[in-house]
Amino acid sequence: MFDADSGFDVYQHTQTDARAAQASPRELVLMLMDGLLDEIARAEGHMLGGRLEEKGRSIAKAIDIIGGLDSALDLKQGGALAENLHQLYDYCGRQLFSASVNNEPAHLAPVIRVLEDLRVGWLGLGSEAEA
């Protein structure tokens, strides 16, 4: 799971676990969004660097995170909002797959825009709740 030489990776993983254990559902979504955007940035770097195996792992991890976000949706009680999020997550997953198959970093840009917009929306929910 971790490199034997990377104590920092173990520390970072432990810190993330601790934050997640104390986080609200909104904070968990934001943590996942941040991790997702970081992983997509790594995938882009791997594409540009010609590191195909690492690119594949990063894309797979990003798709897994999107799957986790999607599986948390309650489509019955969430109504149109949940359905719209489901469609956006589906689009992002398909776009990531296309970027990977075609080794095309430009296919990542629309996904990043969608996710950044969603992240801003989640951040806004927090400030509305505090007001």
Disulfide bonds with the S-S distance in Angstrom:
none
